[in-house]
Amino acid sequence: MPKITMREAISQALMEEMDRDPAVFIMGEEVGVWGGTYAVTKGFYDKYGPKRIKDTPIAENAI
């Protein structure tokens, strides 16, 4: 088993679940086109589209 970073492991796990279950979606600050703070969701927006990858406002009371 190759060694991967925590970021890569999280990204792989999210992608596996999204591939497995079309009802899974991701919401968060900058997770869409930008790919998240640590690029965990980089490429997800292009692969899964705006219905499954949702950016939320950068405001705690809006989440």
Contacts in CASP RR format, 6 or more apart in sequence:
PFRMAT RR
TARGET T0000
AUTHOR 0000-0000-0000
METHOD contacts of the structure
MODEL  1
MPKITMREAISQALMEEMDRDPAVFIMGEEVGVWGGTYAVTKGFYDKYGP
KRIKDTPIAENAI
4 12 0 8 1.000
7 38 0 8 1.000
7 39 0 8 1.000
7 40 0 8 1.000
10 40 0 8 1.000
11 40 0 8 1.000
11 41 0 8 1.000
11 42 0 8 1.000
14 26 0 8 1.000
14 40 0 8 1.000
14 41 0 8 1.000
14 44 0 8 1.000
15 44 0 8 1.000
15 47 0 8 1.000
17 24 0 8 1.000
18 24 0 8 1.000
18 25 0 8 1.000
18 26 0 8 1.000
18 44 0 8 1.000
18 48 0 8 1.000
18 52 0 8 1.000
22 52 0 8 1.000
24 52 0 8 1.000
25 48 0 8 1.000
25 51 0 8 1.000
25 52 0 8 1.000
25 53 0 8 1.000
25 54 0 8 1.000
26 41 0 8 1.000
26 44 0 8 1.000
26 52 0 8 1.000
26 53 0 8 1.000
26 54 0 8 1.000
27 54 0 8 1.000
27 55 0 8 1.000
27 56 0 8 1.000
27 63 0 8 1.000
28 54 0 8 1.000
28 55 0 8 1.000
28 56 0 8 1.000
28 63 0 8 1.000
29 36 0 8 1.000
29 37 0 8 1.000
29 55 0 8 1.000
29 56 0 8 1.000
29 57 0 8 1.000
29 58 0 8 1.000
29 63 0 8 1.000
30 36 0 8 1.000
30 37 0 8 1.000
30 55 0 8 1.000
30 58 0 8 1.000
31 40 0 8 1.000
31 41 0 8 1.000
31 44 0 8 1.000
31 53 0 8 1.000
31 54 0 8 1.000
31 55 0 8 1.000
32 41 0 8 1.000
32 44 0 8 1.000
32 45 0 8 1.000
32 53 0 8 1.000
32 54 0 8 1.000
32 55 0 8 1.000
33 45 0 8 1.000
33 55 0 8 1.000
34 55 0 8 1.000
35 41 0 8 1.000
35 42 0 8 1.000
35 43 0 8 1.000
35 44 0 8 1.000
35 45 0 8 1.000
36 42 0 8 1.000
41 53 0 8 1.000
44 53 0 8 1.000
45 53 0 8 1.000
56 62 0 8 1.000
56 63 0 8 1.000
57 63 0 8 1.000
END
